Amino acid sequence: MSIPFDNVLYIIGNGFDRHHKVKSSYGDFSLWLKKNNRNLYETLSNVCQVDYLWKDFEKALADVNRDYFLRMGEIMLPKGWTEDDTYAELYYAQDYVRGEAENLWSDIVKWFRKWVQTIKWERKSDQRMLQIDDYARFVTFNYTPFLETHYGIPRENILYIHGKASDLKHAPIIGHDGRDTFDEWYSQAGKHSKKYYKGIQSHLPEVDMMTTSVEEYFSLSEKPVQDILKQHQDFISDLYDVKHIYVLGHSLGNVDIPYFKAINAANNNPEDLHWHVSYLHPEDKPYFEEIMHSKIMSLGAQLEMITLASICPGI
């Protein structure tokens, strides 16, 4: 006989795994990638020239420099192109750039997936297990199976919202939040690159096909949040009766806010919800409180800030 769900929901982020000393940070990914595919590691380091590349990897996916693709495409463009020339070369440049964009994104997903499959539970992790309600429901943003393998949570109680490491058919879902990086790039780009654009986000007609292909990378690398919500609508809708929501080890990043809003909206009485949100560093606490109150919680809902250490008997 199956045990009915209770009124508790856990939302699990990467800080949950890291609390257990699991090597699942983007920094761990960078070290692994550097060792196993140095070419991709160096490519990303060269074209995502932001200091948070290996701290907030998914956000940095939107920071790939357009010059990286433009330099590839211009090699294929005819020199001194005029309207009297054929469009064959332009089509070739377009196809070449699109192919490079698709290849780069394919490599990122492929090797991220390979890394995720190497993440393991450590012996010392057992000593840091949390007191959680194993009859509850779980929405996990992690790809790891530790809720099942070490906490004994039934698979049907868990929504792996971005995929699972053991899924052989589907790669883990990664991506940026869709923020537009064009203006920032354009303000810093040299004249050589700007010549391919006529004003902000307006392509020159003669190279429109190539610059359109450049922009395709940014579409490919955007996380399809709305599609994911539609795919898991049944699970989220069934959260209507939840009364307590524990957010454990989640960064509350902008790309994931729509999921939290959807969970809140699915509840019959969102104003009566009790949110329990974990933070690691004291300086993070006011930031999380502000995000919860301004973007997620309904008026009247209660918020309690906690630490994972406070629900860990071993600490």
Order of alpha helices (4+ residues) and beta strands (2+ residues): beta-alpha-alpha-alpha-alpha-alpha-alpha-beta-alpha-beta-alpha-alpha-alpha-alpha-alpha-beta-alpha-beta-alpha-beta
